[in-house]
């Protein structure tokens, strides 16, 4: 009765505690107008409720245990029987031993203690409740710090209390278990008849049963009669580089197509080396502005040379090279025209060569990023894409599969959209005054989102399942990502001109679109990560999968960072700073380049039958990844501080001085990235080189054959 | 689904979906903007030199580091007296048959914004020295040098514009440094970059996200940092050490104007500029251009009077205010 009364009292207190914060909150809302103080009270109220709930739960658990103890005699009997059924072999042996001793007259008191520990479920539930407060209101730093400082001891108190309570509970349980054990012992003492003991002995025999380990093999000596095992190594040693899985040889690739793809990749790699050498030099110029005094190498002229060479030279040609492999492959047919592939390659290379020369000579389109090439140069690039589009569409039209694999959705759409945006960007009819700015915002972002990202996703949708040797997790998610990417990405261009003179509503549309981008990004990331399901172990044994994994991680984080950057509040701090530069490298390098490398390392051995040395592939991977982090993280930190200095109204030159160490780190990271490209180029060379390596086994056989022939004659 | 297996339907749908959105979010707003916006009636017409200078600006990719947009946020108040509006760009048309419109708004502010640089830094001499090598005047600058826009001559010809730079920047060569037409055009363009005042009676758009002012009762007005004002407005010519540049910009260290008692002359120079001494470049009306308040001028003067070994007695704000009103009457209008 006493317990009952306490239970009711606690319940009442708990209900009161639940209302306590609500009352306080209402007061705060209408009264002094200091939400900070009110929030603190609310939080304290919630915590009080949590404390009471902890106590209440513990008591109710005790009550439950109490109730369980009041069971019928039948159920109790059944429980004891259950214990017996679940005895282990050792326990049965012990029991039989006792029974034997008993029969011989020896009496022994046996007490078995079974202690069952309660799981720490209470505490998890309780902690989860503290998270249910209204966090969106805690925007003031001071309040957050204060709340954290207050929460620390309170949570510690709750923790101690829970430990104490569970100890109490455990003592209680132990007492009960002890009683139960005594009952069980008493019950076991009654088991003396022959039949029951025989039953137990039989059970023991069943439990003791073991397989002989030779059921399947019999007595045969192990032998590889089907030749399934290769690359046997009997001497173990500590390897410098862990051996990775070799690429599978794929027959039936047209040597002509092979040659075309290799040329695409070779040109791409040339532009990667050229473009990033320029980039590296630009990074150095931030640290040492008087490195040279030549007009052709001045910063303003070289910057677009770098961006355009890596965009239209490296990434575009790399993607198209892989596209020429994937599109016919997933269509299960031959490429419609190899000749068109060559023409496109020539046109695009010509565009980048001419564009580079024009920019260095001071001829550019007028300052819009990524459309610095004048229209006659960009026309060559566009013609290359038109030829490729026709070629790919014809290939898909002749496909031998019913469905169009999703890679081809992405790849063909990317080419169509790239042509659309280039036309929109270069047609002069809507480019006067702010028209130019609106088109610029649209163009520069569709360039990355609709050309590079879409095409690369198409590559991943084919290459990732192929490398994992299992199907893509969800075709539907891929389709969802495809349509939502088109819907949202098209809208976001003008977020590069937030707070500028372009219409406010257009800026808002861009910000909302940037938030919408969460849908395709999360859908895509989920799809790729889930494709790894059950195959994570393959990452360790592959040199392509780490590239994919890094690409996927940056796809998620880099893209979501773009969303965060688009808000008006973050634009205040980050716009116009090098944060944008860090972001574009996280995405164009972290996503696009890593995916392209993954694809190239996967495809090249299938074309040439040769693999790159693992040491240099590893060097490429780690230098690129570490370099990228060195490049981006200091730039992001430095730029955030610079933005804050601007807000505070510090003299501009002070913010230039402030950036110096961060620019130095950028140059160091850039150097590592650049070095990784040298390794990549070397790997490419090793994969295509015609020089034969000496195969000891082959050579020995040839020599033996020659000797045999000589001795016969 | 039939739709997904028919390449014509699938790709046509994707294309028109994208093209439709493009029309709505890019092409139509662009056309609308170029139709409804007109340049301000009082906007200055660019000189031929300035137009040519803009080509030099474009060719050298200056837009990579310099924006030309004052955003409607409080932190951009440094770069102009009002936020940029659509009318400021409305008159900019296609450059020529090869090249697109150059609004040069930019997306990166590695260097200062140039919307109003014609008002902020009107000195031709400073601009030329700075262009030849920015580090000759701003030690910490990372801007590229443009020495190929200058020639070193032994004998001057008629019409040559001589630029005085410190010897160490000439690379050990002797002679007079002469600005090329390219350099003069570029500077003419920079000088033409001035925000057009809105026609009388038109309210200027608001600057958003105002800086929080510490105006709560009980706290004194924040003390102004004279050193910061000096860095932002004076240092590029008179240098951090107050010694100026020999032959280009006079020293303030030990200057009788700075340390003397003729406050009227001192404040007059700051507010209205100065061109009394042939050996130095023309000083623009820095104080007026930057809209410095009496409190800021006071802090600045007291900083200059107590730095680099100067030790004149401080001035008070009331005197400065009075003299500022007085010298305003004499400003060349």
Interface residues (C-beta under 8 A of the other chain):
Chain A: X285 X286 X289 X290 X293 X294 X295 X298 X299 X300 X301 X303 X304 X359 X362 X363 X364 X365 X366 X367 X368 X369 X371 X372 X374 X375 X376 X393 X396 X397 X399 X402 X403 X404 X409 X412 X413 X416 X417 X420 X421 X424 X426 X428 X429 X430 X431 X432 X433 X434 X435 X436 X437 X438 X439 X442 X446 X450 X479 X483 X486 X487 X490 X491 X493 X494 X496 X497 X499 X500 X501 X502 X503 X506 X509 X572 X575 X576 X577 X578 X580 X581 X646 X647 X648 X649 X650 X651 X652 X653 X654 X656 X657 X663
Chain B: X4 X5 X7 X10 X11 X14 X15 X17 X18 X19 X21 X22 X25 X26 X27 X29 X30 X31 X33 X34 X37 X58 X59 X60 X61 X62 X63 X64 X65 X67 X69 X71 X72 X73 X75 X76 X78 X83 X84 X85 X86 X88 X89 X90 X91 X92 X93 X94 X95 X98 X99 X100 X101 X102 X103 X104 X105 X106 X107 X108 X109 X110 X111 X112 X133 X134 X135 X138 X140 X141 X142 X143 X144 X145 X146 X147 X148 X208 X209 X211 X228 X231 X232 X235 X236
